[in-house]
Amino acid sequence: MPKTPNELFAFLDQLGIKVKTVTHPPLFTVADSQSLRGEIAGGHTKNLFLKDKKDNFFLVTVEEESVVDLKTVHTLIGAASRVSFGKPEKLMEYLGLLPGAVSALGAINDTGNKVKIILDEHLMRHDIINVHPLTNEATTSIHRDDLVRFLSATGHEPEILAIATSGETVAE
């Protein structure tokens, strides 16, 4: 059974990680979340749940307006082949998340280490990074170093790579 946001917050608290969370109506897309700009400071994220042909799974977290070229990203993230979007069933199975609520904080549910976590270098230039706390009805602000510490505590050593450029995701 996937962890609840309250269980996530308790885990963060055990680690001594302080976060700030704002609740809001459900947000399903980057466009939806941009309505909160000005209210929530820091880097805002876009998350891509990807898989290669050998069923290796990746969560790529970039800045919300970044371009990720799905034709070539596999060469950067260590995939065995070109990647495609992972199915919602695997997203739920591995990260305990529904589409629209995808976040690096879902690593708390990946106890089998099935998903490789990739954080974009440009995103990590922000002191504060904003992510969904296992639900798209809230946004949690976390310090970038604390995000890495959280991921490490879940057994995921994130790779910080130059993945994206500004603009929109290229999905052909």
Residue pairs with C-beta under 8 A, 6 or more apart in sequence:
2 92
2 96
2 97
2 109
2 134
3 11
3 96
3 108
3 109
3 134
4 134
5 133
5 134
5 135
5 138
7 108
8 105
8 108
8 133
8 134
9 19
9 21
9 133
11 108
11 150
11 153
12 19
12 142
12 146
12 150
15 146
15 149
15 150
15 153
17 142
17 143
17 146
17 149
17 150
18 146
19 133
19 140
19 141
19 142
19 146
20 140
20 141
21 133
21 138
21 139
21 140
21 141
22 36
22 39
22 40
22 138
22 139
22 141
23 137
23 138
24 36
24 137
24 138
24 139
25 137
26 100
26 136
26 137
27 33
27 36
27 100
27 132
27 136
27 137
27 139
28 99
28 100
28 136
29 100
30 44
30 46
30 64
30 65
33 44
33 64
33 139
34 44
34 64
36 139
37 44
40 130
40 139
40 141
41 128
41 141
42 126
42 127
42 128
42 129
42 130
42 141
43 63
43 123
43 125
43 126
43 128
43 129
43 130
44 63
44 64
44 130
45 61
45 62
45 63
45 64
45 103
45 104
45 123
45 129
45 130
45 131
46 61
46 62
46 63
46 64
46 65
46 66
46 169
47 59
47 60
47 61
47 62
47 102
47 103
47 104
48 58
48 59
48 60
48 61
48 62
48 68
48 85
48 169
49 57
49 58
49 59
49 85
49 86
49 90
49 91
49 95
49 102
49 115
50 57
50 58
50 59
50 60
50 70
50 73
50 77
50 79
50 83
50 84
50 85
50 86
51 57
51 58
51 83
51 84
51 85
51 86
51 87
51 90
52 58
52 74
52 79
52 80
52 81
52 82
52 83
53 80
53 81
53 82
54 80
54 81
56 79
56 80
56 116
57 86
57 90
57 94
57 114
57 115
57 116
58 77
58 79
58 83
58 115
58 116
58 117
58 118
59 95
59 102
59 104
59 106
59 107
59 115
59 116
59 117
59 118
60 68
60 73
60 77
60 118
60 120
60 163
61 103
61 104
61 117
61 118
61 119
61 120
61 123
61 131
62 68
62 120
62 122
62 123
62 163
62 164
63 120
63 122
63 123
63 126
63 164
63 166
65 166
65 167
65 168
66 120
66 122
66 123
66 163
66 164
66 165
66 166
66 167
66 169
67 164
67 165
67 166
67 167
67 168
67 169
67 170
68 163
68 164
68 169
68 170
69 170
70 82
70 83
70 84
70 169
70 170
70 171
70 172
71 82
71 170
71 172
73 79
73 83
73 163
74 80
74 81
74 82
74 83
76 161
76 162
76 163
77 83
77 116
77 118
77 159
77 161
77 163
78 116
78 159
88 98
88 99
91 97
91 98
91 99
91 102
92 98
94 106
94 109
94 110
94 112
94 114
94 115
95 102
95 106
95 107
95 109
95 110
95 115
96 106
96 108
96 109
96 134
97 103
97 106
97 109
97 134
98 136
100 136
101 132
101 134
101 135
101 136
102 132
103 131
103 132
103 133
103 134
104 117
104 119
104 131
104 147
104 151
104 158
105 131
105 132
105 133
105 134
105 140
105 150
106 134
107 115
107 117
107 150
107 151
107 154
107 155
107 156
108 134
108 150
108 154
109 134
110 154
110 155
110 156
111 155
113 155
113 156
115 156
116 156
116 159
117 151
117 156
117 158
117 159
118 158
118 159
118 160
118 161
118 163
119 147
119 148
119 158
119 159
119 160
119 161
120 160
120 161
120 162
120 163
120 164
121 160
121 161
121 162
121 163
122 162
122 164
123 129
124 144
124 160
126 144
127 143
127 144
128 141
128 142
128 143
128 144
129 141
129 142
129 143
129 144
129 147
130 139
130 140
130 141
130 142
131 139
131 140
131 142
131 147
132 138
132 139
132 140
133 139
133 140
142 150
148 158
148 160
151 157
151 158
152 158
